Amino acid sequence: MLILRNSKGQTLVEYGLLLILIAVVVIAAVTFVGQKTNTMYSTISTSLPQPSN
């Protein structure tokens, strides 16, 4: 029965590690997409003609 009592704490640690892993993946994805979006907007803005005064 000691094994059953300790499994709750082990499960909590596993969920915590899984949550941290998901957070790291989401942060990396948002950073990557943000950089690509910034590059795309920079490319578009430099290719557009400048307005005349």
N, C-alpha and C positions, 0 to 999 in steps of 0.2 A: 504493500500500500504506500510505502514511502516514494516509490517511483511515480505514482499517480499524483501525489501532492506536489512534487517538484516539476511536473510537466507544465503546470500553469505558468510558472515563472519562465521556463524555457520558451514557451510559446510566446510570451510577451516580449522576450528579447528577440526572437525571430521576427515578429511583426515590426518591432522597432528597427531592426536592421533592414528589413524590406522597405519600410517607409523612407529610411535614409537613402537607400539605393534609388528608389523612385524619385526622390527629391533631387538627387545629383543628376540623374538622367534628364529630368525636366529642366533644370537650370542650364545644363549643357546644350539642350535643344533650343531653348529660348535664346541663349547667347549666339549660337550658330545662325539661327534664322534672323536674328537682329543684325548680325554682321552682313549677311547676304542681302537683306533688305536695304541696309545703308549703302552698300555698294551699288545696288540696282538704282536707287534714287540718285546717287551721285553720277552714275553713268547717264541716266536720263537727263539730269539737269545740265550736264556739260554738253550734251548733244543738241539741246534746244537752242534756237537762235536767241541772241540777246535782244531785248526790246530797244527800239530806237527812241531817242528823246524827242 
